[in-house]
Amino acid sequence: MNEGLIIAIIIGISVASVPLIFAAIGELVVERSGVLNLGVEGMMIVGALAGFIVEFHTGNSFLAVLAAMLAGMAIAFTFAFLTQILLTNHVATGLALTLFGLGIAAFAGRTYTEVRIELIPATHIPLLSDLPIFGPILFSYNPLVYIAFFMVFLVWWFLFRTKQGLILRAIGDNHDAAHAIGHNVIRYRILAILFGGAMAGIGGAFLSLVQVPIWGEDMTAGRGWIALGLVVFSSWQPFKVILGALIFGGITILQLHAQGFDIRISAQYLSMLPYLTTIIVLVSLRLRDKSKTNRTMPNCLGRIFHSTS
Amino acid sequence: MIRLIPRTQPSKAMIFLSPLLALTLTVVTAFFIFTFILTDIEISRVFYALFVEPLIDTYYISELLVKAVPLIMIALGLSIGFRAGVWNIGAEGQYVIGGITGGAVALFFYDVEGFWLLPLMSLAAILGGMFYASIAAFLRIKYQVNEILVTLMLTYVAVLFLSAMLQGPMRDPSGFNFPESRLFHDSALLPIIWQGTRVNLGLVFAIIFSFVTWFGIKKHISGMQIKITGSAPRAAKFAGFDDKKTIWFSLLISGGIAGLAGLFEAAGPIGQLNPGLPQFYGFTAIIVAFLARLHPIAIIFSALLIALTYIGGENAQIYFNLPSSITNVFQGMLLFYFLACDILIQYKIVFIKAIRQKL
């Protein structure tokens, strides 16, 4: 293999991992607050469509990304309202969110299936982008890629270096105690869910604005679910999300290149790899950690909170 | 400020009223969404095609029954697991695998006819579905891996596997390279029970299964164990119930019946294996189970209601060229509203002004 191909593969892996990083880091905050939102796939696809439509009509990528965030937050709010105010079951509500999101996106996007947009181009950073090897590998992306990695840092900093982050984690571990000492459990959780929606929205928009210039109702192809797997894989530790996302990005790219190399396996079997990897990774995680229960898992994950006082 | 105050006992009236309220709210919301999105089509015509036509025409009524069969079957299996807190979200995958293994038997005995063929196909389908669900059970028990993610990932794998099979070993040799199997011959097809329609024996089985499940949950000790394991896992442990057994039992039952549903679809309305087998039934059945509050008999009715959204969606596609995903919009909304309205059973809504003054 020549140098150019290796560089292309590394770039491909980084780009393929970005939607997963966005979606997973958002969900990580949600789960740290004790909420299990299975609607990531639905929020991603809605973000992908909103971004695409705004990009198509305005040509303004900044507005497009903003629209994707808002769209993700809008449908995340439905989830927040139902689970936090009306105390519905997290699993069922999250599933409803995914079904609704997939449906409404396909429905509202029906007139956009035949049009194309300009993809957001990579930013050229003077000097740095021109470096040999490191230039293309590290400095040849569009801004969203850097933002994704920065968000991981930001979330880590928030969760482990700020008072609010500490409160959020406390709420996720014991909502009754946190409530008893006067923290507003519901408000924290609603904000966390909205953040999760915004991140999933950007993750989806990355697919429709950076990766492919067309809109398709199946373009998320289970990435929302893989992102949920990544959160478990990360043991709810932000930086491990990057590691997990790179593994999946790697598998995705490997599969594409394998198809290009005329390897005699049906394309379908290669396409199974990301999904099978998710399962294998989750199993291997448990092999390493022999303890019966997952110690880092937020204790109140998915439990309904209702204050009596 | 509005507050929720727990009722001293669940409201009987609300148990029946909340689904109706949810349905009404869904239709009203759908009306507003459609008015907003479908500026080019007359909304009243869409609504007629979606909700009225399927209920007054014999053909559509028979199609409702056809669509209800897989939904009833899968939802029954899921309802058992959901009671136990076992979340088999990938019934769609077990459904597809059941269709493949059962269909494989039909294709293997392509030139043989016999009354034994359908039972053999059914057995293969049940085992296929059970096997597929058992992966999730095994991983949950042995490695504490979340069954939601495993069953879901395996759904994507199953659909890809079906596609690989249809382009490879199962492709019709005289089918012009279309990714479809041969058509099943008559003794591999479920007998039609309503002449002139596609309603087949599967419906009878689906209804029998509902009553068997109802009886099982009501009378049998394992039904009791499952219920307690779901609502109070610690108590279940102290009582000596084996939660491993419950996980195995829930996943094997729901996987087996989903597999059988897949075969009933292939050997029923489809009549072969083709890429149209996965129809999202596995996911929709989750809604069916919830709408029925996991009650086996109520599942029959909620399956018919959800089948209506399928038929309505197909109509909207044919008449107005709308995407069939309109069905998912309805289903998602219906579940949202249903979950929301159910709060009225356990809680009552109180305006808090008066309470605050007391404090």
Chai-1 contact restraints between the chains, C-beta under 6 A:
chainA,res_idxA,chainB,res_idxB,connection_type,confidence,min_distance_angstrom,max_distance_angstrom,comment,restraint_id
A,L82,B,A340,contact,1.0,0.0,6.0,A-B,restraint_1
A,L86,B,A340,contact,1.0,0.0,6.0,A-B,restraint_2
A,L86,B,I343,contact,1.0,0.0,6.0,A-B,restraint_3
A,L87,B,I343,contact,1.0,0.0,6.0,A-B,restraint_4
A,T88,B,L339,contact,1.0,0.0,6.0,A-B,restraint_5
A,V91,B,W87,contact,1.0,0.0,6.0,A-B,restraint_6
A,A92,B,F290,contact,1.0,0.0,6.0,A-B,restraint_7
A,A92,B,L339,contact,1.0,0.0,6.0,A-B,restraint_8
A,T93,B,L339,contact,1.0,0.0,6.0,A-B,restraint_9
A,L95,B,I286,contact,1.0,0.0,6.0,A-B,restraint_10
A,A96,B,G332,contact,1.0,0.0,6.0,A-B,restraint_11
A,A96,B,L335,contact,1.0,0.0,6.0,A-B,restraint_12
A,A96,B,F336,contact,1.0,0.0,6.0,A-B,restraint_13
A,L99,B,N328,contact,1.0,0.0,6.0,A-B,restraint_14
A,L99,B,Q331,contact,1.0,0.0,6.0,A-B,restraint_15
A,L99,B,G332,contact,1.0,0.0,6.0,A-B,restraint_16
A,F100,B,G332,contact,1.0,0.0,6.0,A-B,restraint_17
A,L102,B,N328,contact,1.0,0.0,6.0,A-B,restraint_18
A,G103,B,S325,contact,1.0,0.0,6.0,A-B,restraint_19
A,G103,B,N328,contact,1.0,0.0,6.0,A-B,restraint_20
A,G103,B,V329,contact,1.0,0.0,6.0,A-B,restraint_21
A,G103,B,G332,contact,1.0,0.0,6.0,A-B,restraint_22
A,I104,B,V329,contact,1.0,0.0,6.0,A-B,restraint_23
A,A106,B,P323,contact,1.0,0.0,6.0,A-B,restraint_24
A,A106,B,S325,contact,1.0,0.0,6.0,A-B,restraint_25
A,F107,B,P323,contact,1.0,0.0,6.0,A-B,restraint_26
A,F107,B,S325,contact,1.0,0.0,6.0,A-B,restraint_27
A,F107,B,I326,contact,1.0,0.0,6.0,A-B,restraint_28
A,F107,B,V329,contact,1.0,0.0,6.0,A-B,restraint_29
A,A108,B,I37,contact,1.0,0.0,6.0,A-B,restraint_30
A,R110,B,P323,contact,1.0,0.0,6.0,A-B,restraint_31
A,G222,B,Y156,contact,1.0,0.0,6.0,A-B,restraint_32
A,W225,B,L152,contact,1.0,0.0,6.0,A-B,restraint_33
A,G229,B,L149,contact,1.0,0.0,6.0,A-B,restraint_34
A,S266,B,A164,contact,1.0,0.0,6.0,A-B,restraint_35
A,Q268,B,L160,contact,1.0,0.0,6.0,A-B,restraint_36
A,Q268,B,S163,contact,1.0,0.0,6.0,A-B,restraint_37
A,Q268,B,A164,contact,1.0,0.0,6.0,A-B,restraint_38
A,S271,B,L160,contact,1.0,0.0,6.0,A-B,restraint_39
A,M272,B,V157,contact,1.0,0.0,6.0,A-B,restraint_40
A,M272,B,L160,contact,1.0,0.0,6.0,A-B,restraint_41
A,Y275,B,M153,contact,1.0,0.0,6.0,A-B,restraint_42
A,Y275,B,Y156,contact,1.0,0.0,6.0,A-B,restraint_43
A,Y275,B,V157,contact,1.0,0.0,6.0,A-B,restraint_44
A,T278,B,M153,contact,1.0,0.0,6.0,A-B,restraint_45
A,I279,B,V150,contact,1.0,0.0,6.0,A-B,restraint_46
A,I279,B,M153,contact,1.0,0.0,6.0,A-B,restraint_47
A,L282,B,V145,contact,1.0,0.0,6.0,A-B,restraint_48
A,V283,B,Y143,contact,1.0,0.0,6.0,A-B,restraint_49
A,V283,B,V145,contact,1.0,0.0,6.0,A-B,restraint_50
A,R286,B,Y143,contact,1.0,0.0,6.0,A-B,restraint_51
A,R286,B,Q144,contact,1.0,0.0,6.0,A-B,restraint_52
